[in-house]
Amino acid sequence: MDLEPVLTKLDRIAGGRAAGEKADDELVEHPRTRRAFTWISWLLALELLIGLAALVVAIVLFAQGTVLAFPVWMRILVVLGMTATLFYFAWRAQKGYRWAYSRLRLFSKIFPVITLVMAAIPGLFPFWMVTEQIVFSLILIGIADFLDSDHMRRVFRRPE
């Protein structure tokens, strides 16, 4: 089953007018680019595991009778949704789509700030979730570091 037509429509929604613009295939296939995306994929997989672990902890605590506030459940859903979105952006960026690289780079910088600000609000989240948010943010900062390298910015620079 060829999903590319459906993905192209989704790309148009996420990427706008520039959805079809791609980086040079030779640069996308460069070993440094492939290595960066391998690291990014592993870091995103770690983000997913952290999100799933938070869900398991919340379910176990709930099953033991602990009342968890609405923001805890909402945070878990948002983390899992964000991670799925970041996986999609990374996957499309690996295919050379500039819009996906741009979104991945932007969100890997914005999400840690939002997450750390929320973690700093006293009493909003339990200690275990604050710790999860800090680790989540540090991993995203690592992803942003890969995306901000001179090589990756050269690969995905705008055409002149």
TIDO-92201 format. One record per residue: residue number from 1; residue in three letters; x, z, y of N, C-alpha, C, O in turn. Coordinates in pm, 1 decimal, always signed. Atoms other than C-alpha are relative to their C-alpha. Example, Ala and Ser with C-alpha at 12.3 -4.5 7.8 and 13.67 -1.06 7.14 Angstrom:
2
ATOM  resi  resn       nxx       nzz       nyy      caxx      cazz      cayy       cxx       czz       cyy       oxx       ozz       oyy
ATOM     1   Ala     +89.0      +0.0    -119.0   +1230.0    +780.0    -450.0     +90.0      +0.0    +120.0    +193.6     +66.5    +118.1
ATOM     2   Ser     -82.0      -6.0    -119.0   +1367.0    +714.0    -106.0     -77.0     +73.0    +109.0     -26.1     +89.9    +219.8
***
This chain:
160
ATOM  resi  resn       nxx       nzz       nyy      caxx      cazz      cayy       cxx       czz       cyy       oxx       ozz       oyy
ATOM     1   Met     +84.0      +0.0    -117.4      +0.0      +0.0      +0.0     +88.9      +0.0    +124.2    +175.1     +86.6    +138.6
ATOM     2   Asp     -79.8     +13.3    -120.8    +148.6    -107.7    +332.7     -65.5     +79.4    +113.1    -172.2     +42.5    +162.2
ATOM     3   Leu     +52.7     -85.1    -105.9     +94.2    +164.2    +591.9     +47.9     -41.0    +138.9      +3.5     +15.2    +239.0
ATOM     4   Glu     -59.3     +36.2    -128.9    +290.7      -9.3    +866.1    -103.3     -39.2    +106.5     -87.1      +0.3    +221.9
ATOM     5   Pro     +98.9     +30.1    -104.1     -16.9    -154.4   +1043.6     -67.4    +125.1     +58.1     -92.8    +132.3    +178.4
ATOM     6   Val     +60.8    -125.5     -46.1    -173.3    +193.2   +1062.6    +100.6     +77.9     +84.6     +65.8    +132.9    +189.1
ATOM     7   Leu    -103.0     -72.1     -73.4    +155.1    +347.2   +1174.2     +28.8     -65.2    +134.9     +58.4      +3.5    +232.6
ATOM     8   Thr     -20.6     +70.9    -126.1    +195.8     +79.9   +1440.0    -107.4     +39.8    +101.2     -78.2     +55.0    +219.9
ATOM     9   Lys    +107.5     -45.6     -89.5    -141.6    +182.1   +1584.9     +24.8    +143.6     +47.1      +4.2    +176.1    +164.0
ATOM    10   Leu     -32.8    -137.3     -35.7     -39.9    +547.4   +1575.8    +117.5      +2.7     +97.6    +119.5     +81.9    +191.7
ATOM    11   Asp    -114.3     +10.5     -91.2    +289.4    +452.4   +1741.0     -46.4     -39.1    +139.6      +5.6     +11.2    +239.2
ATOM    12   Arg     +52.3     +45.7    -129.7     +94.4    +279.4   +2017.4     -63.2    +116.6     +75.1     -49.9    +126.5    +197.0
ATOM    13   Ile     +59.7    -118.1     -62.4     -97.0    +602.0   +2082.7    +110.2     +95.5     +46.8    +105.7    +145.4    +159.2
ATOM    14   Ala    -105.9     -96.5     -31.1    +216.6    +819.0   +2075.4    +104.9     -56.1     +95.8    +159.2     +17.2    +178.4
ATOM    15   Gly    -108.6     +58.3     -77.8    +458.5    +575.5   +2238.3     -41.7     -77.9    +122.3     +41.9    -111.4    +206.2
ATOM    16   Gly     +47.2     +75.4    -115.8    +240.4    +392.7   +2488.0     +44.7    -145.0      -2.9     +61.6    -205.2    -109.0
ATOM    17   Arg     -36.2    +142.4     -11.7    +339.9     +51.3   +2616.1    +132.5     -32.7     -66.7    +152.6    -144.8    -113.4
ATOM    18   Ala    -133.4     +23.7     +55.1    +695.2     +90.5   +2489.6      +6.8     +25.5    -150.7    +116.0     +35.1    -206.9
ATOM    19   Ala      +3.2     -37.6    +141.9    +584.5    +164.6   +2132.1     +77.6     -96.4     -88.8    +133.1     -54.5    -190.4
ATOM    20   Gly     -67.1     +97.7     +84.8    +734.3    -155.9   +1993.7    +148.5     -16.3     +25.5    +216.6     -86.3     -49.4
ATOM    21   Glu    -141.7     +14.2     -33.2   +1076.2    -122.6   +2157.3     +85.9     +72.5    -102.0     +62.6    +188.4    -136.1
ATOM    22   Lys     -89.8     -58.5     +99.3   +1352.3     -64.6   +1908.3    +143.9      -8.9     +47.6    +180.9     -97.0    +125.2
ATOM    23   Ala    -143.4      +1.2     -26.9   +1718.6     +17.8   +1934.5     +65.5    -105.9     -87.2      +5.6    -155.5    -182.6
ATOM    24   Asp     -78.3     +97.3     +75.8   +1983.5    -218.8   +1804.8     +16.3     +48.5    -144.1     +62.0    +160.3    -167.9
ATOM    25   Asp      -6.1     -38.1    +142.3   +1968.2    -217.0   +1422.6    +139.6     +42.0     -42.7    +155.5    +133.6    -123.5
ATOM    26   Glu    -138.2     -33.5     +37.0   +2345.9    -207.5   +1396.4     +35.1    +142.8     +42.0    +101.3    +215.4     -32.1
ATOM    27   Leu     -24.9    -136.6     -47.2   +2361.1    +111.4   +1604.7     -83.7    +102.5     -76.4     -37.7    +213.5    -103.0
ATOM    28   Val     +87.1     -91.0     +76.2   +2068.6    +267.5   +1417.5     +57.9     +25.4    -138.6     +45.7    +135.7    -191.9
ATOM    29   Glu     -58.0     -13.2    +133.7   +2247.5    +204.3   +1086.5    +142.8     +54.7      +2.2    +203.4     +73.0    -103.4
ATOM    30   His    -136.7     -53.1     -12.0   +2580.2    +337.7   +1217.6      +9.4    +133.3     -75.5     -85.5    +211.8     -72.4
ATOM    31   Pro     -13.0    -125.1     +76.3   +2714.0    +622.9    +998.6     -22.1    +126.9     +83.9     -78.4    +224.3     +33.8
ATOM    32   Arg     +21.8    -119.2     -84.2   +2712.8    +869.0   +1291.1    -148.4     +21.2     +28.4    -195.9    +134.7     +32.3
ATOM    33   Thr    +144.5     -10.3     -23.5   +2347.6    +791.8   +1362.6     -68.9     +51.4    -125.8    -152.1    +141.8    -118.8
ATOM    34   Arg     +60.3     -42.1    +127.2   +2252.5    +828.2    +995.4     +30.2    +147.4     -26.8     -57.1    +222.6     -70.0
ATOM    35   Arg     -39.1    -139.2     +22.9   +2447.1   +1155.4    +972.0     -78.7     +94.3     +91.7    -122.1    +201.0     +48.2
ATOM    36   Ala     +76.8     -83.1     -93.2   +2273.0   +1294.0   +1283.0    -143.6     +16.1     -49.7    -198.8    +126.1     -46.8
ATOM    37   Phe    +138.6      -9.3     +47.7   +1930.8   +1209.7   +1140.3      -9.3     +77.8    -132.2    -111.7    +140.3    -159.9
ATOM    38   Thr      -0.8     -82.0    +121.6   +2025.8   +1366.0    +807.2      -3.5    +148.1     +37.7     -81.1    +225.4     -18.3
ATOM    39   Trp      -0.4    -138.6     -46.4   +2107.6   +1691.3    +986.9    -133.7     +38.0     +62.5    -187.0    +145.8     +36.6
ATOM    40   Ile    +128.8     -27.3     -64.4   +1792.0   +1667.5   +1195.7    -108.7     +19.0    -104.7    -192.6    +108.2     -91.7
ATOM    41   Ser    +100.0     -12.2    +107.2   +1584.1   +1615.8    +880.6     +12.1    +133.9     -71.6     -88.8    +198.2    -100.5
ATOM    42   Trp     -19.8    -128.8     +65.9   +1738.4   +1920.6    +714.4     -44.3    +115.3     +89.7    -104.8    +211.6     +42.5
ATOM    43   Leu     +42.0    -105.8     -92.0   +1682.1   +2131.7   +1024.8    -152.4      +5.5     +12.9    -210.4    +113.7     +21.7
ATOM    44   Leu    +146.3      +2.0      -3.8   +1319.5   +2019.0   +1042.6     -59.2     +55.7    -129.8    -162.0    +123.4    -127.3
ATOM    45   Ala     +46.2     -56.9    +127.3   +1278.8   +2103.2    +673.2     +11.6    +152.6      +3.9     -75.4    +223.2     -47.1
ATOM    46   Leu     -16.6    -144.1     -15.2   +1413.3   +2449.6    +752.3    -109.6     +57.2     +91.0    -163.1    +164.9     +64.6
ATOM    47   Glu    +110.9     -40.8     -88.2   +1160.0   +2474.6   +1038.6    -130.5     +10.0     -79.4    -207.3    +104.9     -63.5
ATOM    48   Leu    +120.8      -0.2     +82.6    +885.4   +2385.3    +791.3      -2.1    +120.5     -93.4    -105.4    +185.8    -108.3
ATOM    49   Leu      -8.1    -116.9     +88.8   +1003.9   +2651.9    +546.9     -26.4    +130.0     +76.4     -94.3    +219.4     +25.9
ATOM    50   Ile     +22.2    -119.5     -81.7   +1008.1   +2911.1    +824.6    -148.8     +12.0     +35.3    -205.9    +121.0     +30.0
ATOM    51   Gly    +143.5      -1.4     -30.3    +654.6   +2812.8    +925.8     -83.9     +38.8    -120.2    -178.6    +116.6    -108.1
ATOM    52   Leu     +72.6     -34.6    +122.1    +532.9   +2831.8    +566.8     +23.3    +145.3     -38.8     -68.2    +212.4     -86.6
ATOM    53   Ala     -29.6    -140.5     +29.1    +707.9   +3166.7    +519.1     -82.0     +91.2     +89.9    -131.3    +194.5     +44.6
ATOM    54   Ala     +83.0     -79.5     -91.4    +527.7   +3300.7    +827.3    -144.6      +2.0     -47.8    -211.8    +104.8     -40.1
ATOM    55   Leu    +136.5      +6.7     +53.5    +199.4   +3182.6    +676.9     -15.0     +91.5    -121.6    -114.4    +163.2    -133.1
ATOM    56   Val      +4.1     -85.1    +119.6    +276.9   +3357.1    +346.3      +2.1    +147.1     +40.1     -75.3    +227.0     -12.6
ATOM    57   Val      -6.7    -139.4     -46.3    +373.7   +3679.6    +525.7    -134.6     +42.8     +58.5    -183.8    +151.8     +29.3
ATOM    58   Ala    +128.8     -32.9     -61.3     +51.2   +3668.9    +728.3    -109.0     +17.7    -105.2    -190.1    +109.8     -96.3
ATOM    59   Ile    +101.3      -9.4    +105.7    -160.9   +3608.3    +418.5     +18.4    +127.6     -81.3     -79.0    +195.4    -113.7
ATOM    60   Val     -27.6    -122.1     +76.8     +10.1   +3890.8    +227.4     -41.6    +123.1     +81.0    -106.2    +213.6     +28.2
ATOM    61   Leu     +39.1    -113.7     -84.2     -33.7   +4130.6    +519.5    -151.7     +10.8     +11.7    -207.6    +120.3      +5.0
ATOM    62   Phe    +146.4      +1.4      -9.0    -397.5   +4026.5    +557.5     -63.2     +49.9    -129.9    -160.1    +125.8    -127.4
ATOM    63   Ala     +51.7     -42.2    +130.8    -456.8   +4075.3    +183.1     +19.1    +149.8     -21.8     -56.9    +212.2     -95.9
ATOM    64   Gln     -24.7    -143.9     +11.7    -312.2   +4426.3    +213.6     -81.1     +81.2    +100.8     -69.4    +203.6    +106.4
ATOM    65   Gly     +87.5     -70.9     -92.3    -563.1   +4509.9    +486.1     +49.8      +7.1    +143.4     -15.2     +68.3    +228.2
ATOM    66   Thr     -51.3      -0.1    -137.6    -349.0   +4456.2    +795.3     -80.9     -99.2     +83.3    -101.9    -213.5     +42.8
ATOM    67   Val     +73.3     +87.8     -90.7    -547.2   +4313.7   +1083.3    +101.8     -71.1     +88.5    +178.9      -8.1    +160.9
ATOM    68   Leu     -91.4     +80.0     -82.1    -356.0   +4030.6   +1246.1     -79.9     -63.0    +113.3    -188.8    -116.7     +92.6
ATOM    69   Ala     +68.0     +52.4    -118.6    -448.1   +3922.8   +1596.4     -11.1    -152.2      -7.5     +65.9    -218.9     -76.6
ATOM    70   Phe     +22.4    +144.1      -6.2    -578.4   +3574.5   +1667.3    +126.6     -77.8     +39.0    +153.4    -182.4     -20.2
ATOM    71   Pro    -121.0     +75.0     -36.1    -251.6   +3469.6   +1840.8     +98.2     -19.1    -116.5    +171.2    -118.1    -120.1
ATOM    72   Val     -89.3     +14.5    +116.2     -62.2   +3528.3   +1514.9     -43.2    -120.0     -83.7     +39.6    -204.0    -119.0
ATOM    73   Trp     +49.4    +112.4     +80.4    -282.8   +3287.4   +1319.2     +14.8    -131.6     +75.7     +50.7    -234.4     +18.1
ATOM    74   Met     -11.3    +120.6     -81.2    -284.9   +3040.2   +1605.1    +144.5     -47.2      +5.4    +171.5    -166.8      -5.0
ATOM    75   Arg    -143.4     +33.3      -5.1     +94.5   +3052.0   +1631.6     +42.6     -67.9    -129.2    +116.8    -166.1    -125.9
ATOM    76   Ile     -36.3     +58.8    +129.0    +128.1   +2975.7   +1261.1     -49.9    -144.0      -8.1     +24.4    -233.3     -48.8
ATOM    77   Leu     +55.4    +135.9      +3.2    -102.0   +2673.1   +1288.1     +74.1     -93.3     +95.4    +102.2    -208.4     +62.0
ATOM    78   Val     -71.1     +82.1     -98.6     +74.2   +2548.5   +1600.4    +139.6     -35.9     -50.1    +182.8    -150.2     -34.9
ATOM    79   Val    -134.7     +27.1     +52.1    +418.9   +2580.4   +1439.3      -4.6    -106.8    -108.8     +77.3    -198.7    -109.8
ATOM    80   Leu      +9.4     +99.5    +107.4    +310.2   +2386.3   +1132.8     -39.0    -136.8     +55.7     +12.5    -238.8     +10.0
ATOM    81   Gly     +37.4    +126.5     -63.2    +144.6   +2119.8   +1348.7    +114.9     -61.6     +78.2    +138.0    -182.3     +70.9
ATOM    82   Met    -115.9     +49.5     -75.2    +447.6   +2091.6   +1577.1    +105.3     -56.2     -93.1    +163.3    -161.5     -66.4
ATOM    83   Thr    -101.7     +45.0     +93.6    +679.0   +2060.2   +1281.9     -39.0    -133.4     -62.7     +45.6    -221.3     -78.8
ATOM    84   Ala     +46.6    +128.0     +55.2    +466.5   +1783.2   +1128.7     +18.4    -111.8    +102.3     +60.9    -222.0     +67.7
ATOM    85   Thr     -16.7     +98.8    -106.2    +469.6   +1601.5   +1462.6    +146.7     -36.1     +17.9    +180.7    -153.5     +33.0
ATOM    86   Leu    -143.2     +25.8     -15.8    +846.3   +1640.0   +1494.9     +55.4     -80.6    -117.5    +142.6    -165.6     -99.1
ATOM    87   Phe     -39.8     +80.8    +116.1    +891.2   +1505.1   +1141.3     -38.3    -146.4     +22.2     +40.5    -236.4      -6.6
ATOM    88   Tyr     +44.9    +137.1     -24.7    +688.4   +1198.4   +1238.7     +90.1     -68.1    +103.2    +133.1    -181.8     +84.1
ATOM    89   Phe     -87.3     +56.6    -102.3    +893.8   +1145.2   +1554.2    +138.9     -30.1     -57.2    +196.2    -135.4     -29.5
ATOM    90   Ala    -133.2     +21.2     +58.1   +1219.1   +1186.1   +1359.7      -0.3    -120.1     -94.6     +93.2    -200.2     -95.4
ATOM    91   Trp      +9.5    +111.1     +95.3   +1104.2    +944.1   +1091.3      -4.6    -133.9     +72.6     +63.8    -228.7     +34.1
ATOM    92   Arg     +11.1    +124.8     -75.9   +1007.2    +678.3   +1345.4    +127.9     -27.3     +79.7    +166.2    -143.0     +96.8
ATOM    93   Ala    -127.4     +18.5     -70.6   +1328.3    +737.2   +1544.1    +106.2     -52.7     -95.3    +189.1    -134.9     -56.2
ATOM    94   Gln     -93.8     +50.8    +100.1   +1526.8    +680.1   +1224.4     -19.3    -149.4     -23.7     +74.2    -219.5     -62.4
ATOM    95   Lys     +29.3    +142.9     +13.7   +1358.2    +340.6   +1210.1     +41.4     -76.4    +126.0     +33.1    -199.2    +130.1
ATOM    96   Gly     -51.1     +63.5    -120.2   +1495.6    +274.0   +1559.4     -93.7      -0.9    +118.8     -60.4     -59.3    +221.9
ATOM    97   Tyr     +94.8      +1.5    -111.0   +1191.6    +334.0   +1778.7     +46.3     +93.5    +111.9     +62.4    +213.9     +91.7
ATOM    98   Arg     -47.9     -77.3    -114.6   +1306.5    +447.0   +2122.6     -99.8    +107.8     +42.2     -60.2    +219.4     +75.8
ATOM    99   Trp    +100.7     -96.8     -43.4    +977.1    +618.7   +2206.6      +7.0    +126.1     -86.1      -8.0    +237.1     -35.1
ATOM   100   Ala      -2.9    -114.9     +91.1   +1009.8    +842.7   +1899.3    +122.5     +87.8     +27.9    +113.3    +210.5     +27.7
ATOM   101   Tyr    -120.3     -75.1     -37.1   +1366.6    +941.4   +1988.1     -25.5     +77.8    +128.5      +9.8    +195.3    +138.7
ATOM   102   Ser     +27.9     -62.8    -129.0   +1252.5   +1016.7   +2342.8     -91.5    +120.6     -16.2     -66.0    +226.2     +41.8
ATOM   103   Arg     +93.8    -112.0     +20.9    +960.8   +1234.4   +2227.1     +67.7    +113.9     -76.5     +51.0    +230.9     -42.3
ATOM   104   Leu     -69.7    -101.8     +78.6   +1173.6   +1415.3   +1969.3     +98.4     +76.9     +88.3    +107.2    +199.5     +80.9
ATOM   105   Arg     -97.5     -62.8     -90.4   +1441.4   +1483.3   +2229.5     -70.3     +90.7    +100.2     -25.9    +203.0    +123.6
ATOM   106   Leu     +74.9     -78.0     -97.8   +1187.4   +1604.5   +2486.5     -57.1    +127.7     -62.3     -37.9    +237.3      -9.7
ATOM   107   Phe     +65.6    -115.5     +60.6    +994.8   +1832.3   +2251.7     +98.7    +100.6     -57.9     +69.7    +220.1     -62.5
ATOM   108   Ser     -99.0     -94.6     +52.1   +1309.2   +1980.1   +2097.3     +62.5     +82.2    +112.2    +130.9    +181.2     +86.4
ATOM   109   Lys     -46.1     -79.4    -114.3   +1394.3   +2100.6   +2448.4    -111.8     +88.0     +55.7     -86.5    +200.1     +99.8
ATOM   110   Ile    +112.3     -74.3     -58.8   +1047.5   +2212.8   +2560.9     -49.5    +111.1     -92.3     -72.8    +223.1     -46.7
ATOM   111   Phe     +56.6     -98.4     +92.8    +925.2   +2393.1   +2247.8     +80.2    +130.6      -5.9     +19.5    +237.6     -10.5
ATOM   112   Pro     -71.3    -128.6      +2.6   +1210.6   +2647.9   +2239.2     -28.0     +86.5    +123.0     -38.5    +208.7    +112.4
ATOM   113   Val     +27.5     -76.8    -122.0   +1143.2   +2748.2   +2599.3    -136.5     +67.4     -10.9    -149.7    +187.0     +15.1
ATOM   114   Ile    +135.1     -55.0     +14.4    +771.4   +2793.9   +2535.6      -1.8    +111.6    -104.0     -60.8    +217.4     -82.2
ATOM   115   Thr      -2.2     -97.9    +108.7    +836.2   +2978.7   +2211.5     +68.2    +129.7     +42.3     +19.2    +238.6     +12.7
ATOM   116   Leu     -71.6    -120.9     -41.7   +1088.7   +3217.2   +2364.5     -75.8     +76.7    +107.3     -72.8    +199.8    +108.6
ATOM   117   Val     +81.7     -68.0    -101.1    +863.5   +3291.7   +2662.4    -113.3     +76.3     -67.9    -141.7    +190.8     -32.6
ATOM   118   Met    +108.8     -67.4     +71.8    +577.1   +3371.9   +2425.7     +51.7    +120.1     -79.4     -15.1    +223.1     -87.9
ATOM   119   Ala     -58.1    -110.5     +76.6    +805.4   +3588.5   +2212.0     +32.7    +118.4     +90.1     +37.5    +232.4     +44.0
ATOM   120   Ala     -36.7    -106.5     -93.4    +897.0   +3786.6   +2522.8    -120.4     +77.2     +53.7    -102.9    +179.5    +119.9
ATOM   121   Ile    +119.6     -70.2     -47.7    +536.9   +3887.7   +2597.3     -20.4    +124.2     -88.1     -45.4    +111.6    -208.0
ATOM   122   Pro     +10.2    -123.2     +79.4    +516.8   +4252.0   +2487.5    -135.2     +13.1     -70.7    -240.9      -2.0      -9.6
ATOM   123   Gly    +119.8     -28.0     +77.5    +268.2   +4321.2   +2210.2     -80.7    -120.9     -44.4    -179.3    -105.4    -116.5
ATOM   124   Leu     +77.5    +117.2     +39.0    +149.4   +3963.3   +2167.9     +15.0     -30.4    -148.7     -81.9     -64.8    -216.2
ATOM   125   Phe     -28.3     +28.5    +141.1    +315.4   +3917.6   +1828.0     +70.4    +119.4     -63.5    +139.8    +195.0      +4.4
ATOM   126   Pro     -75.8    -104.7     +70.0    +442.9   +4158.0   +1562.9    +149.0     -35.6      -3.9    +187.5    -150.8     +16.4
ATOM   127   Phe    -145.9     +18.6      -2.4    +819.1   +4203.6   +1535.4     +46.1    -112.1     -92.7    +132.6    -191.3     -55.3
ATOM   128   Trp     -43.0    +103.8     +94.3    +851.8   +3980.0   +1228.3     -26.8    -139.9     +54.8     +49.4    -232.9     +28.3
ATOM   129   Met     +31.0    +131.2     -56.4    +686.2   +3693.9   +1415.6     +88.6     -30.2    +120.3    +125.9    -145.6    +141.8
ATOM   130   Val     -93.2     +20.6    -111.9    +901.7   +3743.2   +1725.3    +133.6     -48.4     -54.7    +195.0    -139.9      +0.3
ATOM   131   Thr    -124.7     +42.3     +64.5   +1204.4   +3714.6   +1497.6     -11.6    -143.9     -48.5     +81.5    -222.8     -31.9
ATOM   132   Glu     +22.8    +137.5     +47.8   +1057.2   +3398.9   +1341.9      +4.0     -97.0    +116.1     +59.5    -206.1    +103.1
ATOM   133   Gln      +1.2     +87.9    -116.7   +1002.5   +3251.0   +1687.6    +140.1     -23.0     +55.0    +173.1    -134.0     +96.8
ATOM   134   Ile    -137.7     +13.8     -49.4   +1361.7   +3317.2   +1792.2     +79.7     -93.2     -90.9    +152.1    -180.3     -42.7
ATOM   135   Val     -70.9     +88.0     +94.8   +1499.2   +3154.2   +1475.6     -50.6    -143.3     +13.9     +28.8    -237.4     +14.9
ATOM   136   Phe     +60.5    +131.5     -19.4   +1257.2   +2862.6   +1519.6     +59.4     -67.8    +123.6     +93.8    -185.9    +119.4
ATOM   137   Ser     -54.4     +54.3    -124.6   +1382.7   +2814.9   +1876.9    +146.5     -39.3     -14.5    +187.9    -144.5     +34.4
ATOM   138   Leu    -142.3     +31.1     +18.7   +1749.2   +2827.6   +1777.6     +19.3    -127.5     -81.0    +109.0    -206.8     -52.2
ATOM   139   Ile      -9.5    +122.6     +80.5   +1695.1   +2557.9   +1516.1     -37.1    -121.5     +84.5     +28.7    -225.2     +75.9
ATOM   140   Leu     +38.4    +111.3     -87.6   +1515.7   +2336.9   +1769.1    +109.6     -31.3    +101.3    +132.2    -147.7    +134.3
ATOM   141   Ile    -111.8     +22.7     -92.0   +1804.3   +2384.9   +2011.4    +110.4     -76.6     -71.7    +175.7    -162.1     -11.8
ATOM   142   Gly     -97.3     +75.7     +79.8   +2033.3   +2262.7   +1732.0     -39.2    -146.2     -13.7     +45.9    -234.8      -6.0
ATOM   143   Ile     +50.0    +137.9      +8.4   +1815.9   +1953.6   +1689.5     +22.8     -71.3    +133.3     +67.9    -185.8    +136.3
ATOM   144   Ala     -20.4     +58.2    -132.8   +1827.9   +1892.2   +2064.9    +147.3     -33.0     +22.4    +179.7    -133.2     +86.2
ATOM   145   Asp    -143.4     +23.9     -15.1   +2206.8   +1918.7   +2050.5     +41.2    -130.3     -69.2    +118.2    -208.3     -13.0
ATOM   146   Phe     -28.8    +126.5     +69.3   +2226.6   +1637.9   +1791.9     -53.2    -118.1     +80.5     +15.2    -219.4     +95.0
ATOM   147   Leu     +64.0    +109.8     -72.4   +1987.9   +1422.6   +1996.8     +65.2     -28.5    +134.4     +57.9    -140.6    +185.0
ATOM   148   Asp     -64.4     +16.1    -130.9   +2180.7   +1478.5   +2319.6    +145.3     -44.5      -9.3    +213.1     -54.6     +93.0
ATOM   149   Ser    -139.6     +44.5     +11.5   +2513.7   +1363.4   +2180.6     +16.1    -134.6     +69.4     -79.3    -211.7     +81.0
ATOM   150   Asp     -27.6    +128.1     -66.4   +2678.6   +1073.5   +2362.2     -35.9    -117.6     -89.8     -91.5    -217.4     -44.0
ATOM   151   His     +28.1    +109.0     +93.9   +2646.8    +859.7   +2051.1    -150.2     -28.4      -9.1    -192.5    -143.6      +0.7
ATOM   152   Met    +144.7     +20.5     +15.7   +2271.8    +915.7   +2007.7     -63.1     -52.8    +128.8    -153.5    -136.2    +123.0
ATOM   153   Arg     +53.8     +52.3    -125.7   +2200.1    +856.9   +2376.2     +39.2    -145.9     +18.5     -36.7    -223.5     +76.5
ATOM   154   Arg     -42.5    +139.4      -7.4   +2400.1    +533.5   +2353.3     -84.2     -86.9     -94.3    -121.2    -198.6     -58.2
ATOM   155   Val     +80.6     +74.1     +95.5   +2205.2    +421.9   +2045.0    -139.7     -30.0     +56.9    -191.2    -140.8     +42.6
ATOM   156   Phe    +138.7     +11.6     -44.7   +1867.5    +480.3   +2210.8     -14.5     -22.2    +150.6    -121.0      +3.1    +206.9
ATOM   157   Arg     +12.0     +26.0    -144.3   +1946.1    +385.5   +2570.6     -96.7    -113.7     +25.0    -117.7    -200.0     -60.2
ATOM   158   Arg     +95.0    +104.1     -37.4   +1696.5    +169.4   +2750.8     +71.8    -133.2     +20.0    +185.7    -137.2     +66.7
ATOM   159   Pro     -61.2    +132.4     -23.7   +1763.0    -202.7   +2759.2     +10.2     -26.7    +150.6     -71.4     +19.9    +230.1
ATOM   160   Glu     -23.7     +25.7    -143.2   +1897.3    -329.8   +3087.7     -87.9    -108.7     +54.5     -79.5    -141.4    +172.9
***
